[in-house]
Amino acid sequence: MRNLNLLLIILLIIFIQSFALSQTTTRNYLYDEMGNRTTRVVLLNQPPPPPGGEYRDSIKNSEISIYPNPTQGLLTVKITNLKKDVETKIVINDMSGRAVFTFNNLSEFTDINFSEKTNGVYLMKIYIGSDVSDWKILKEK
């Protein structure tokens, strides 16, 4: 009987910990054309990001997601609600400021292959019209 009670307590602790770890809060912000924050959206009880991490940002009406970060090779940039008449661009620099990738006229998904690049931190800028979203990308083995 004592062993059964101990087993039930252990299972209860495991269940509570797994439930607590699965709960995350996501905050998204929307900005007007002058860069002023107009809306804050808080999403509760979202599943945790995939291994390697998915990160998000918003520019105008476009939602930007990058994953996985850190990356071991292929990094995906997803941008929703792109308008055809708005100029879009991604520029990725190494820490010395040298451009290592440049992509123009983006589509919804852009895959960037870091597999041949050295490990370290890279700085990525995503341009949508006159707005810029800054990112740090970590390349690992």
C-alpha positions as CSV (number, residue, x, y, z in Angstrom):
1,M,0.0,0.0,0.0
2,R,2.8,2.4,0.9
3,N,4.5,1.6,-2.5
4,L,1.3,2.4,-4.3
5,N,1.0,5.8,-2.5
6,L,4.6,6.6,-3.3
7,L,4.0,5.7,-7.0
8,L,0.9,7.9,-7.2
9,I,2.7,10.9,-5.7
10,I,5.6,10.5,-8.2
11,L,3.2,10.3,-11.1
12,L,1.3,13.4,-9.9
13,I,4.6,15.3,-9.6
14,I,5.6,14.3,-13.1
15,F,2.2,15.3,-14.5
16,I,2.2,18.7,-12.8
17,Q,5.8,19.4,-14.1
18,S,5.0,18.4,-17.6
19,F,1.8,20.5,-17.6
20,A,3.7,23.6,-16.2
21,L,6.4,23.3,-18.8
22,S,3.9,23.1,-21.7
23,Q,2.4,26.5,-20.9
24,T,4.0,29.5,-22.5
25,T,3.0,33.0,-23.1
26,T,3.6,34.7,-26.5
27,R,3.4,38.4,-27.0
28,N,3.0,40.0,-30.5
29,Y,3.0,43.7,-31.2
30,L,1.7,45.5,-34.2
31,Y,3.1,48.9,-35.3
32,D,1.7,51.7,-37.4
33,E,3.8,53.2,-40.3
34,M,5.5,55.7,-38.0
35,G,6.8,52.8,-35.8
36,N,4.4,53.4,-32.9
37,R,3.0,50.3,-31.2
38,T,-0.7,50.1,-31.8
39,T,-1.7,46.7,-30.7
40,R,-0.4,44.1,-28.2
41,V,-1.6,40.5,-28.6
42,V,-1.0,38.1,-25.7
43,L,-1.4,34.4,-26.6
44,L,-1.6,32.0,-23.6
45,N,-1.2,28.3,-23.4
46,Q,0.8,28.0,-26.6
47,P,2.9,24.9,-27.1
48,P,6.6,25.4,-26.7
49,P,8.7,26.2,-29.8
50,P,10.2,23.4,-31.7
51,P,13.7,22.2,-30.9
52,G,16.2,24.8,-32.0
53,G,13.6,27.5,-31.5
54,E,11.3,29.5,-33.6
55,Y,11.3,33.3,-33.2
56,R,8.7,35.9,-34.4
57,D,8.4,39.5,-35.2
58,S,6.0,41.8,-37.0
59,I,6.5,44.6,-39.5
60,K,3.5,46.4,-40.8
61,N,1.0,43.7,-41.6
62,S,3.7,41.0,-42.1
63,E,4.5,38.3,-39.6
64,I,8.1,37.1,-39.6
65,S,9.2,33.7,-38.3
66,I,12.7,32.2,-38.4
67,Y,13.6,28.7,-37.4
68,P,15.6,26.9,-36.2
69,N,17.9,29.3,-34.3
70,P,20.5,28.2,-33.4
71,T,20.9,26.4,-36.7
72,Q,23.3,23.7,-37.9
73,G,22.7,24.4,-41.6
74,L,19.4,25.3,-43.1
75,L,17.6,28.4,-41.6
76,T,14.0,29.1,-42.8
77,V,12.6,32.6,-42.9
78,K,8.8,32.8,-43.3
79,I,7.1,36.1,-44.0
80,T,3.3,36.2,-44.3
81,N,1.2,38.9,-46.0
82,L,3.9,40.1,-48.4
83,K,2.7,42.7,-50.9
84,K,4.0,42.5,-54.4
85,D,4.6,46.2,-54.7
86,V,6.7,46.5,-51.6
87,E,10.5,46.0,-51.9
88,T,11.8,43.1,-49.7
89,K,15.3,42.1,-48.9
90,I,17.4,40.0,-46.4
91,V,21.0,40.9,-45.7
92,I,23.2,38.7,-43.5
93,N,26.5,39.9,-42.2
94,D,29.2,38.1,-40.2
95,M,30.5,39.8,-37.1
96,S,33.2,41.7,-39.0
97,G,30.4,43.5,-41.0
98,R,31.0,41.6,-44.3
99,A,27.8,40.6,-46.2
100,V,27.7,36.8,-46.5
101,F,24.1,36.5,-48.0
102,T,21.8,38.9,-49.8
103,F,18.3,38.0,-51.0
104,N,16.0,40.4,-52.9
105,N,12.3,40.2,-53.8
106,L,11.4,37.6,-51.1
107,S,8.7,35.0,-51.3
108,E,6.8,33.7,-48.3
109,F,9.5,31.1,-47.5
110,T,13.2,31.7,-47.9
111,D,15.7,28.9,-47.0
112,I,19.2,30.0,-46.2
113,N,22.0,27.4,-46.2
114,F,24.6,28.1,-43.4
115,S,26.2,24.6,-43.6
116,E,29.3,25.9,-45.4
117,K,29.7,28.9,-43.0
118,T,31.9,28.9,-39.9
119,N,30.3,28.6,-36.5
120,G,29.5,31.9,-34.8
121,V,27.0,34.7,-34.7
122,Y,25.6,36.4,-37.8
123,L,23.5,39.5,-38.0
124,M,20.4,39.4,-40.2
125,K,18.4,42.4,-41.4
126,I,15.0,41.8,-43.0
127,Y,13.8,44.8,-45.0
128,I,10.1,45.2,-45.9
129,G,9.7,48.6,-47.6
130,S,11.3,51.2,-45.3
131,D,11.0,49.0,-42.1
132,V,13.7,46.8,-40.8
133,S,13.7,43.8,-38.5
134,D,17.0,42.9,-36.8
135,W,18.0,39.3,-35.9
136,K,21.0,37.5,-34.4
137,I,21.6,34.0,-35.9
138,L,23.7,31.5,-34.2
139,K,25.4,28.9,-36.4
140,E,26.5,25.8,-34.6
141,K,28.2,22.5,-35.7
